[in-house]
C-alpha cells in the first residue's frame, strides 16, 4: 500500500476506522472481479486502486446513523 495514497485518502475520510472499512470492502469487490473505477499507467495493487478511487471521489460512503 502506497503511503502517499494512504495520506491523501485519509484527508477525504478522516476517521481511520471508516477508511479501513471502506478500503477493505472495496478490495474484496476488486478481488472478486469488479472493474476499477480509476485508470493507471502502472500496475496497482487492489489496495492502491481502492485508495485512488477514494482520493478521486469515485467511491461514496455514508457513516452509520446512531
C-alpha positions, 0 to 999 in steps of 0.5 A: 500500500502506497503511503502517499495514497494512504495520506491523501485518502485519509484527508477525504475520510478522516476517521481511520476506522471508516477508511479501513472499512471502506478500503477493505470492502472495496478490495474484496469487490476488486478481488472478486472481479469488479472493474476499477473505477480509476485508470493507471499507467502502472500496475496497482495493487487492489489496495492502491486502486481502492485508495485512488478511487477514494482520493478521486471521489469515485467511491461514496460512503455514508457513516452509520446513523446512531 
